[in-house]
Amino acid sequence: MVVVDLREFSEEAFDPKKWINAALESRHPQDPVDHFLSDLEESLRSSSEKIADALEHEGADALLRVPHACREAVHLRDEAQALRSVVSSILLKLRKAEGTSAESVSALARIDTVKQRMESAYETLQDAAGLTQLSASVEDVFASGDLPRAAETLANMRNCLSAVGEVAEFANIRKQLEVLEDRLEEMAQPRLADAFAKRRVEVVQELRQILVRIGRFKSLELHYTKMHVKHLKKLWEEFDTVQRTSKLEVEKDMERNPSIVDSITHASFISFSSWLPSFYDELLLYLEQEWKWCMNALPEDYISLVPKLLVEAMNEMFSSFVNRINLATGDVVPETKSLTKVDILSGGMPKGTKFQNKHLEELIELHNMTTTFARNIQHLFSESDVSILVGTLKAVYSPYEMSKQSYGQMENAILSSAVAAIDSRGAVARGVGAQGIELSETVRRMEESIPRVILLLEAAVERCISFTGGSEVDELLVTLDEVMLQYLSNLQETLKSLRSVCGLDNVVHHDSAKKDTGIDRKEGACLIKVVSEEEWSIVQGALQILTVADCLTSRASVFEASLRATLARIGTSLSLSVLGSSLDRSHKSNDAKVETPIAGRAALDVAACASVICLRKRGSF
């Protein structure tokens, strides 16, 4: 019997003819066609009968299950209706309870408010009674000399007064409390000074708690800074002591042997620039010791207390520091060394005396010493807040504030003098016939002056960054513009003088004179012949001048590109140092025609503050 696949008959694209042809093709070649077709027919009929029997059986079973399913559906419908009625009754009960509960809650809230007010009134009455009792017994507490107990009593009185409020009946007690707090502070001051002097950690901590309890912690800061500032001032005044001692020794030696005055003077006196590093070292060592001690004695306050000590010390030494910087800067030049009263830092130079490069170099050297000290302080106070650290650096750099504000004037004087000293003229005019030599020498000097001027400008940029950290770039740009204009003006004057040297002005003059006075043709022809002999040398000189102009343009462009890069780098550095209103200013770069974030004039070194912020952002601390 042929096996029939019934799945082929369920396909939508079933074609009987194709199916029969496919079946015939799949038969064995030796089987007769008639026999094969009869077997195929028998298989199809058998399959059809089986399918019919299966459908009849399944249909009978389905008819038997229909009544039971209908009964189940009716049962589910009845249960759903019952559940709906139950939910409806529950919702109705909730709506009724909601109205009743809202009224109950509102009543409870009013009762709770009344209760809280009654409790507050009761506590206030207790505070008032306690305040009266404390006011009566506080004198006995003070008489006992128990400072912690006295501080606790005054703190309780302060709390009671805060609870009672501004009541007229307690005005006298409020005044009494202020007097008692002052009295307790006065009693604690001698003990505090003695504890600081003898380094008694436990006593200092106990007195701190007392002062904090009565809100007088400022008294501790005042005593600590006052005591240590005295010692730091002694360190600072050692320079004057050494100078006086040296002066006395010099006077004695002069009396003994007047012929060796100069050698004695130079050997005996100590310059401020050589003494300042040792002072910074001693000051740093002293602050390190105080930092370690305060870390143990005042663990909650040392990160602000020791920086405050340095700030107060620098404020005390400010005037003297500025005066010593003035004297040290003036001593490097003989013209200003002999002047006893001259304010070099603010540009107050007497007539006939110019600010020189040595003055600024000495000032920058002192500033670099201070920068080294500031970096050590930055490392020592690394645990302090940024605002405290910036305030400390501001105090360290404060003696240089005046000089930074007048930096533009100082730099202008230095560059103007240097440019004026450049001689681009070849020689004096020697008359017609020597024009070629004169022109060649002048062009050579003009060409040699270009790199000298560019080096002067580059050195000025380096000084500005080294001294001001970039805060005075706006003044530097103005100075560079003025100096370049001065140099170009000098070149123009030189070119004008070359016209006279080359006889060009004489030719014009003689031509006009010939028209006005009627010079004879023979004299004019001789003059033209002389000029023609120098014509080739003049043309060569003109070409050389064009080459010099091209060289000046090229070197100026390179310098301008370098300056732009420097300004961009400074701008990026200074943008990190937005540290408050005193530093949060911007200036426009006149040369680059772009807005460069430049911090305004500030008392502190802006580059140092930028590094503080940068290191904090990187997590280096």
C-alpha positions as CSV (number, residue, x, y, z in Angstrom):
1,M,0.0,0.0,0.0
2,V,1.2,3.4,-0.9
3,V,2.0,5.7,2.1
4,V,0.2,9.1,1.8
5,D,1.4,12.3,3.6
6,L,-1.8,14.1,4.6
7,R,0.1,17.4,5.3
8,E,0.3,18.0,1.6
9,F,-3.5,18.1,1.3
10,S,-3.7,20.9,3.9
11,E,-1.5,23.4,1.8
12,E,-3.4,26.3,0.2
13,A,-1.6,25.8,-3.1
14,F,-2.5,22.0,-3.4
15,D,-3.0,20.9,-7.0
16,P,-4.5,17.3,-7.5
17,K,-2.9,16.9,-10.9
18,K,0.5,17.8,-9.8
19,W,0.2,15.6,-6.8
20,I,-0.9,12.6,-8.9
21,N,2.0,13.2,-11.4
22,A,4.4,13.5,-8.6
23,A,3.2,10.2,-7.1
24,L,3.6,8.5,-10.5
25,E,7.1,9.8,-10.8
26,S,8.0,8.4,-7.5
27,R,6.8,4.8,-8.2
28,H,9.2,2.0,-9.0
29,P,9.7,1.6,-12.7
30,Q,8.8,-2.1,-12.6
31,D,5.4,-1.5,-10.9
32,P,2.5,-1.4,-13.4
33,V,0.7,2.0,-13.5
34,D,-2.8,0.4,-13.0
35,H,-1.7,-1.5,-10.0
36,F,0.0,1.6,-8.5
37,L,-3.1,3.8,-9.1
38,S,-5.4,1.2,-7.5
39,D,-3.1,1.1,-4.4
40,L,-3.0,4.8,-4.2
41,E,-6.8,5.0,-4.4
42,E,-7.1,2.4,-1.7
43,S,-4.7,4.4,0.6
44,L,-6.7,7.6,0.0
45,R,-10.0,6.0,0.8
46,S,-8.6,4.3,4.0
47,S,-7.2,7.6,5.2
48,S,-10.5,9.4,4.5
49,E,-12.5,6.8,6.5
50,K,-10.1,7.2,9.4
51,I,-10.6,10.9,9.3
52,A,-14.3,10.7,9.2
53,D,-14.4,8.3,12.1
54,A,-12.2,10.7,14.2
55,L,-14.4,13.7,13.4
56,E,-17.6,11.8,14.3
57,H,-16.1,10.7,17.7
58,E,-14.7,14.2,18.6
59,G,-18.0,15.9,17.6
60,A,-20.0,13.5,19.9
61,D,-17.7,14.3,22.8
62,A,-18.0,18.1,22.2
63,L,-21.8,17.9,22.2
64,L,-21.6,16.2,25.6
65,R,-19.3,18.9,27.1
66,V,-21.4,21.9,26.0
67,P,-24.1,21.7,28.7
68,H,-21.5,21.5,31.5
69,A,-19.7,24.5,30.1
70,C,-22.9,26.5,30.0
71,R,-23.6,25.7,33.7
72,E,-20.1,26.8,34.6
73,A,-20.5,30.2,32.8
74,V,-23.7,30.8,34.6
75,H,-22.1,30.1,38.0
76,L,-19.2,32.5,37.3
77,R,-21.6,35.2,36.3
78,D,-23.5,34.8,39.6
79,E,-20.2,35.0,41.6
80,A,-19.1,38.2,39.7
81,Q,-22.4,39.9,40.6
82,A,-22.1,39.0,44.2
83,L,-18.5,40.3,44.3
84,R,-19.6,43.6,42.7
85,S,-22.2,44.1,45.4
86,V,-19.7,43.5,48.1
87,V,-17.2,46.0,46.7
88,S,-19.9,48.6,46.3
89,S,-20.9,48.2,50.0
90,I,-17.2,48.5,51.0
91,L,-16.7,51.7,49.0
92,L,-19.8,53.2,50.5
93,K,-18.5,52.5,54.0
94,L,-15.1,54.1,53.1
95,R,-16.8,57.3,51.9
96,K,-18.7,57.6,55.1
97,A,-15.6,56.9,57.2
98,E,-13.6,59.5,55.2
99,G,-15.8,62.4,56.2
100,T,-15.8,61.3,59.9
101,S,-12.0,60.7,59.9
102,A,-11.2,64.2,58.4
103,E,-13.2,65.9,61.2
104,S,-11.4,63.7,63.8
105,V,-8.0,64.4,62.4
106,S,-8.7,68.1,62.3
107,A,-9.8,68.0,65.9
108,L,-6.7,66.0,66.9
109,A,-4.4,68.5,65.1
110,R,-6.0,71.4,67.0
111,I,-5.6,69.6,70.3
112,D,-1.9,68.8,69.5
113,T,-1.3,72.5,68.7
114,V,-2.8,73.5,72.0
115,K,-0.7,70.9,73.7
116,Q,2.5,72.1,72.1
117,R,1.8,75.7,73.0
118,M,1.1,74.6,76.6
119,E,4.4,72.7,76.7
120,S,6.3,75.7,75.2
121,A,4.7,78.0,77.8
122,Y,5.6,75.5,80.5
123,E,9.2,75.3,79.3
124,T,9.4,79.1,79.1
125,L,8.2,79.4,82.6
126,Q,10.8,76.8,83.7
127,D,13.5,78.8,81.8
128,A,12.4,82.0,83.4
129,A,12.5,80.4,86.8
130,G,15.8,78.9,86.1
131,L,17.1,82.2,84.7
132,T,16.2,83.9,87.9
133,Q,17.8,81.2,90.0
134,L,21.0,81.2,87.9
135,S,21.2,85.0,88.1
136,A,21.0,84.7,91.9
137,S,23.6,82.0,92.2
138,V,26.1,83.0,89.5
139,E,28.1,85.2,91.9
140,D,28.7,82.2,94.1
141,V,29.9,80.2,91.1
142,F,32.4,82.9,90.1
143,A,33.6,83.2,93.7
144,S,34.4,79.5,93.7
145,G,36.9,80.0,90.8
146,D,35.5,77.0,88.9
147,L,35.8,78.4,85.4
148,P,34.1,75.4,83.6
149,R,31.1,75.5,85.9
150,A,30.9,79.3,85.5
151,A,31.0,78.9,81.7
152,E,28.2,76.3,81.9
153,T,26.1,78.6,84.1
154,L,26.5,81.5,81.7
155,A,25.7,79.2,78.7
156,N,22.5,78.1,80.5
157,M,21.6,81.7,81.2
158,R,22.1,82.6,77.5
159,N,19.9,79.7,76.5
160,C,17.2,80.8,79.0
161,L,17.3,84.3,77.7
162,S,17.0,83.0,74.1
163,A,13.9,81.0,75.1
164,V,12.3,83.9,77.0
165,G,12.9,86.4,74.2
166,E,12.9,90.1,74.4
167,V,11.1,90.6,77.8
168,A,11.5,93.8,79.6
169,E,11.7,92.2,83.0
170,F,14.9,90.3,81.9
171,A,16.7,93.3,80.3
172,N,18.9,93.7,83.4
173,I,19.8,90.0,83.4
174,R,20.8,90.3,79.7
175,K,23.2,93.2,80.6
176,Q,24.4,91.3,83.6
177,L,25.2,88.3,81.4
178,E,27.3,90.3,79.0
179,V,29.3,91.7,82.0
180,L,29.7,88.2,83.4
181,E,31.0,86.9,80.1
182,D,33.5,89.7,79.9
183,R,34.5,88.9,83.4
184,L,35.0,85.2,82.7
185,E,37.0,86.0,79.6
186,E,39.3,88.3,81.7
187,M,39.7,85.5,84.3
188,A,40.6,83.0,81.5
189,Q,43.1,85.3,79.8
190,P,46.0,85.0,82.2
191,R,45.6,81.2,82.4
192,L,45.4,81.0,78.6
193,A,48.6,83.1,78.2
194,D,50.4,80.9,80.7
195,A,49.2,77.7,79.1
196,F,50.4,78.9,75.6
197,A,53.7,80.0,77.0
198,K,54.3,76.7,78.9
199,R,52.8,74.5,76.2
200,R,50.2,72.9,78.4
201,V,47.9,71.0,76.0
202,E,45.3,69.9,78.5
203,V,44.9,73.4,80.0
204,V,44.6,75.0,76.6
205,Q,41.9,72.5,75.6
206,E,40.0,73.2,78.8
207,L,40.1,76.9,78.3
208,R,39.1,76.6,74.7
209,Q,36.0,74.7,75.7
210,I,35.2,77.5,78.2
211,L,35.6,80.3,75.7
212,V,33.7,78.4,73.0
213,R,30.9,77.8,75.5
214,I,30.4,81.5,76.1
215,G,31.0,82.4,72.5
216,R,34.4,84.1,73.0
217,F,36.6,81.9,70.8
218,K,38.0,85.0,69.2
219,S,39.8,85.8,72.5
220,L,41.8,82.6,72.1
221,E,42.8,83.5,68.5
222,L,43.8,87.0,69.7
223,H,46.0,85.8,72.5
224,Y,47.6,83.1,70.4
225,T,48.4,85.4,67.5
226,K,49.5,88.3,69.8
227,M,51.9,86.2,71.7
228,H,53.6,84.6,68.6
229,V,53.6,87.7,66.5
230,K,55.9,89.3,69.0
231,H,58.4,86.5,68.5
232,L,58.1,86.7,64.7
233,K,58.7,90.5,64.9
234,K,61.9,89.8,66.8
235,L,63.0,87.6,64.0
236,W,62.2,90.3,61.5
237,E,64.0,93.0,63.5
238,E,67.2,91.0,63.7
239,F,68.1,92.5,60.4
240,D,68.1,96.0,61.9
241,T,70.1,94.7,64.8
242,V,72.7,93.2,62.6
243,Q,72.9,96.4,60.5
244,R,73.4,98.5,63.6
245,T,76.1,96.2,64.9
246,S,77.8,96.3,61.5
247,K,77.6,100.0,61.4
248,L,79.2,100.4,64.8
249,E,82.0,98.0,63.8
250,V,82.6,99.9,60.6
251,E,82.8,103.2,62.6
252,K,85.3,101.7,65.0
253,D,87.4,100.3,62.1
254,M,87.3,103.7,60.3
255,E,88.7,105.4,63.4
256,R,91.5,102.8,63.6
257,N,92.4,102.7,59.9
258,P,90.6,105.4,57.6
259,S,92.4,104.0,54.5
260,I,90.3,100.8,54.3
261,V,86.9,102.4,54.5
262,D,85.5,100.9,51.2
263,S,86.7,97.4,51.9
264,I,85.3,97.4,55.4
265,T,82.0,98.8,54.3
266,H,81.4,96.2,51.6
267,A,82.6,93.3,53.9
268,S,80.6,94.3,57.0
269,F,77.2,95.3,55.8
270,I,74.7,92.5,55.0
271,S,72.3,93.1,52.1
272,F,68.6,92.5,52.6
273,S,68.5,90.1,49.6
274,S,71.1,87.9,51.3
275,W,69.4,88.0,54.7
276,L,65.8,87.4,53.5
277,P,66.2,83.7,52.7
278,S,67.5,83.0,56.2
279,F,64.5,84.9,57.7
280,Y,62.1,82.9,55.6
281,D,63.7,79.6,56.7
282,E,63.4,80.6,60.4
283,L,59.8,81.7,59.9
284,L,58.9,78.5,58.1
285,L,60.5,76.4,60.8
286,Y,58.6,78.3,63.5
287,L,55.3,77.8,61.6
288,E,56.0,74.1,61.2
289,Q,56.5,73.7,64.9
290,E,53.3,75.7,65.7
291,W,51.4,73.6,63.1
292,K,52.5,70.3,64.8
293,W,51.7,71.6,68.3
294,C,48.3,73.1,67.4
295,M,47.4,69.9,65.6
296,N,47.7,68.1,69.0
297,A,46.4,70.9,71.2
298,L,43.7,72.4,69.0
299,P,42.8,69.8,66.5
300,E,39.6,71.6,65.5
301,D,41.2,75.0,64.9
302,Y,44.8,74.5,63.8
303,I,44.0,74.6,60.0
304,S,42.8,78.2,60.4
305,L,44.7,79.3,63.5
306,V,48.3,79.0,62.3
307,P,47.6,80.6,58.9
308,K,45.9,83.5,60.8
309,L,49.2,83.9,62.8
310,L,51.2,84.3,59.6
311,V,48.6,86.8,58.2
312,E,48.8,88.9,61.3
313,A,52.6,88.7,61.3
314,M,52.8,89.9,57.7
315,N,50.4,92.7,58.5
316,E,52.6,93.9,61.3
317,M,55.7,93.7,59.2
318,F,54.1,95.3,56.1
319,S,55.4,98.8,56.3
320,S,58.9,97.8,57.3
321,F,58.9,95.1,54.6
322,V,58.0,97.6,51.9
323,N,60.7,100.0,53.2
324,R,63.4,97.4,53.1
325,I,62.4,96.3,49.6
326,N,62.7,100.0,48.6
327,L,66.2,100.3,50.1
328,A,67.4,97.0,48.7
329,T,66.2,97.9,45.2
330,G,67.8,101.3,45.4
331,D,71.2,99.9,46.7
332,V,71.9,98.1,43.4
333,V,72.5,101.3,41.5
334,P,74.9,104.0,42.7
335,E,72.6,106.8,41.6
336,T,69.8,105.7,43.9
337,K,72.0,104.1,46.6
338,S,73.0,107.5,47.9
339,L,69.4,108.6,48.2
340,T,68.0,108.1,51.7
341,K,64.3,108.8,50.9
342,V,63.1,107.5,47.6
343,D,60.0,105.4,46.8
344,I,61.2,103.2,44.0
345,L,58.3,100.8,44.2
346,S,55.7,103.4,43.4
347,G,57.8,105.1,40.8
348,G,58.7,108.1,42.9
349,M,62.1,108.7,41.4
350,P,63.7,112.2,41.7
351,K,64.3,114.3,38.6
352,G,67.3,113.2,36.6
353,T,67.2,109.6,38.0
354,K,65.7,106.9,35.8
355,F,64.5,103.5,36.8
356,Q,67.0,101.0,35.5
357,N,67.0,97.3,34.7
358,K,69.0,96.5,37.8
359,H,66.3,97.9,39.9
360,L,63.7,95.5,38.4
361,E,66.1,92.6,38.5
362,E,66.7,93.1,42.2
363,L,62.9,93.4,42.8
364,I,62.3,90.2,40.8
365,E,65.0,88.4,42.8
366,L,63.4,89.4,46.1
367,H,60.0,88.3,44.7
368,N,61.4,84.9,43.7
369,M,62.6,84.4,47.3
370,T,59.1,85.2,48.5
371,T,57.6,82.8,45.9
372,T,59.8,80.0,47.2
373,F,58.6,80.7,50.7
374,A,55.0,80.9,49.5
375,R,55.3,77.4,47.9
376,N,56.5,76.0,51.2
377,I,53.6,77.7,53.0
378,Q,51.2,76.2,50.4
379,H,52.6,72.8,51.1
380,L,52.5,73.3,54.9
381,F,48.9,74.6,55.0
382,S,47.7,72.1,52.4
383,E,44.9,70.9,54.8
384,S,43.4,74.3,55.1
385,D,40.5,75.6,53.0
386,V,41.2,77.3,49.7
387,S,39.9,80.6,51.0
388,I,42.2,80.5,54.0
389,L,45.2,79.5,51.9
390,V,44.5,82.2,49.3
391,G,44.2,84.8,52.1
392,T,47.5,83.7,53.5
393,L,49.3,83.9,50.2
394,K,47.8,87.4,49.7
395,A,49.4,88.5,52.9
396,V,52.7,86.9,52.0
397,Y,52.8,88.8,48.7
398,S,51.2,92.0,50.0
399,P,54.6,94.0,50.2
400,Y,54.9,93.7,46.4
401,E,51.4,95.1,45.7
402,M,52.6,98.7,45.1
403,S,55.4,97.6,42.9
404,K,53.1,95.5,40.8
405,Q,50.7,98.4,40.3
406,S,53.6,100.5,39.0
407,Y,55.1,97.7,36.9
408,G,54.0,99.3,33.7
409,Q,55.9,102.5,34.5
410,M,59.0,100.7,35.5
411,E,59.1,98.5,32.4
412,N,58.3,101.5,30.1
413,A,61.3,103.4,31.6
414,I,63.6,100.4,31.1
415,L,62.6,99.7,27.5
416,S,62.5,103.3,26.5
417,S,66.1,103.9,27.7
418,A,67.3,100.7,26.0
419,V,65.7,101.6,22.7
420,A,67.0,105.2,22.9
421,A,70.5,103.9,23.4
422,I,70.4,102.0,20.0
423,D,72.2,104.1,17.4
424,S,71.0,103.2,13.9
425,R,72.7,106.2,12.2
426,G,75.9,105.3,10.3
427,A,77.8,108.5,10.7
428,V,77.3,112.3,10.3
429,A,76.7,113.6,6.8
430,R,80.1,114.1,5.1
431,G,78.8,115.7,1.9
432,V,78.2,114.4,-1.6
433,G,80.5,111.6,-2.7
434,A,80.4,109.5,0.4
435,Q,76.7,108.6,0.2
436,G,77.4,104.9,-0.5
437,I,79.5,104.3,2.6
438,E,77.2,106.3,4.8
439,L,74.1,104.4,3.4
440,S,75.7,101.0,3.8
441,E,76.8,101.6,7.3
442,T,73.4,102.9,8.3
443,V,71.5,100.0,6.8
444,R,73.8,97.6,8.6
445,R,73.1,99.2,11.9
446,M,69.4,99.2,11.2
447,E,69.5,95.5,10.5
448,E,71.5,94.7,13.6
449,S,69.1,96.7,15.8
450,I,66.1,94.5,14.9
451,P,67.1,91.4,16.9
452,R,68.3,93.6,19.8
453,V,64.8,95.2,20.0
454,I,63.1,91.8,19.8
455,L,65.3,90.5,22.6
456,L,64.4,93.5,24.7
457,L,60.7,92.8,24.2
458,E,61.0,89.1,24.9
459,A,62.9,89.9,28.1
460,A,60.1,92.3,29.1
461,V,57.5,89.5,28.7
462,E,59.6,87.1,30.8
463,R,60.0,89.7,33.5
464,C,56.3,90.4,33.5
465,I,55.5,86.7,34.0
466,S,58.2,86.1,36.5
467,F,57.3,89.2,38.6
468,T,53.5,89.6,38.3
469,G,52.5,86.1,37.3
470,G,50.6,87.7,34.4
471,S,48.4,90.0,36.3
472,E,49.9,93.1,34.6
473,V,49.8,91.8,31.1
474,D,47.5,94.7,30.1
475,E,50.1,97.2,31.2
476,L,52.8,95.2,29.4
477,L,50.9,95.3,26.1
478,V,50.6,99.1,26.4
479,T,54.3,99.4,27.1
480,L,55.2,97.1,24.2
481,D,53.1,99.3,21.8
482,E,54.7,102.5,23.0
483,V,58.3,101.0,22.7
484,M,57.6,99.7,19.2
485,L,56.3,103.1,18.2
486,Q,59.4,104.7,19.7
487,Y,61.7,102.3,17.7
488,L,59.8,102.8,14.5
489,S,59.9,106.6,15.0
490,N,63.7,106.3,15.4
491,L,63.9,104.3,12.2
492,Q,61.9,107.0,10.4
493,E,64.2,109.7,11.6
494,T,67.1,107.7,10.4
495,L,65.5,107.3,6.9
496,K,64.9,111.0,6.7
497,S,68.5,111.7,7.5
498,L,69.5,109.3,4.7
499,R,67.7,111.5,2.2
500,S,70.0,114.4,3.1
501,V,73.1,112.1,3.1
502,C,72.2,110.8,-0.4
503,G,71.7,114.3,-1.7
504,L,68.0,113.7,-2.6
505,D,66.9,116.8,-0.7
506,N,69.7,118.8,-2.4
507,V,68.4,117.8,-5.9
508,V,65.0,119.0,-5.1
509,H,66.4,122.2,-3.7
510,H,68.6,122.9,-6.6
511,D,65.8,122.2,-9.1
512,S,63.5,124.7,-7.4
513,A,66.3,127.2,-7.1
514,K,67.0,126.9,-10.8
515,K,63.4,127.8,-11.6
516,D,63.4,130.7,-9.1
517,T,66.8,132.2,-9.5
518,G,67.8,130.9,-13.0
519,I,71.0,128.9,-12.3
520,D,72.8,128.3,-15.6
521,R,72.5,125.0,-17.3
522,K,76.2,124.1,-17.0
523,E,76.1,124.1,-13.1
524,G,72.9,122.0,-13.2
525,A,74.5,119.5,-15.5
526,C,77.5,119.1,-13.2
527,L,75.3,118.3,-10.3
528,I,73.3,115.7,-12.2
529,K,76.6,114.1,-13.3
530,V,77.7,113.8,-9.6
531,V,74.4,112.3,-8.6
532,S,74.5,109.8,-11.4
533,E,77.8,108.5,-10.2
534,E,76.2,107.6,-6.8
535,E,72.9,106.3,-8.4
536,W,73.8,102.6,-8.3
537,S,74.9,102.7,-4.7
538,I,71.7,104.5,-3.7
539,V,69.6,101.9,-5.5
540,Q,71.5,99.1,-3.7
541,G,70.9,100.9,-0.4
542,A,67.2,101.2,-1.2
543,L,67.0,97.5,-1.9
544,Q,68.8,96.8,1.4
545,I,66.4,99.0,3.3
546,L,63.5,97.0,1.8
547,T,65.2,93.9,3.0
548,V,65.5,95.4,6.5
549,A,61.8,96.3,6.5
550,D,60.9,92.7,5.5
551,C,63.2,91.4,8.2
552,L,61.5,93.7,10.8
553,T,58.1,92.6,9.7
554,S,59.0,88.9,9.9
555,R,60.6,89.2,13.3
556,A,57.7,91.2,14.6
557,S,55.2,88.5,13.3
558,V,57.2,85.8,15.1
559,F,57.2,87.8,18.3
560,E,53.5,88.5,18.0
561,A,52.8,84.8,17.5
562,S,54.9,83.9,20.5
563,L,53.2,86.6,22.6
564,R,49.7,85.3,21.6
565,A,50.7,81.8,22.7
566,T,52.1,83.2,26.0
567,L,48.8,85.1,26.6
568,A,46.7,82.1,25.9
569,R,48.8,80.0,28.4
570,I,48.6,82.7,31.0
571,G,44.8,83.1,30.4
572,T,44.3,79.4,30.9
573,S,46.3,79.5,34.1
574,L,44.6,82.6,35.5
575,S,41.1,81.2,34.7
576,L,41.7,78.7,37.5
577,S,42.3,81.4,40.0
578,V,38.8,83.0,40.2
579,L,39.1,83.4,43.9
580,G,36.7,86.3,44.7
581,S,35.7,89.7,43.6
582,S,39.2,91.1,43.9
583,L,40.5,88.6,41.3
584,D,37.4,88.1,39.2
585,R,38.0,90.7,36.4
586,S,38.8,90.5,32.8
587,H,40.7,92.7,30.4
588,K,40.9,92.8,26.6
589,S,44.1,92.2,24.8
590,N,44.5,95.2,22.5
591,D,47.1,93.4,20.4
592,A,45.3,90.1,19.8
593,K,41.8,91.6,19.6
594,V,40.5,88.7,21.6
595,E,39.2,88.6,25.1
596,T,41.8,87.0,27.3
597,P,40.8,86.3,30.9
598,I,43.4,88.3,32.9
599,A,42.9,88.7,36.6
600,G,43.1,92.3,37.7
601,R,45.7,93.9,39.9
602,A,45.9,91.9,43.1
603,A,48.1,91.9,46.1
604,L,48.9,88.2,45.8
605,D,50.9,86.4,43.2
606,V,48.1,85.3,40.8
607,A,50.1,82.4,39.4
608,A,50.6,81.0,42.9
609,C,46.9,81.1,43.6
610,A,46.2,79.5,40.2
611,S,48.4,76.6,41.2
612,V,46.5,76.3,44.5
613,I,43.2,75.8,42.7
614,C,44.8,73.5,40.0
615,L,46.4,71.3,42.6
616,R,43.2,71.1,44.6
617,K,41.3,70.1,41.5
618,R,43.8,67.4,40.7
619,G,43.6,66.1,44.2
620,S,47.3,66.6,44.9
621,F,46.6,67.6,48.4
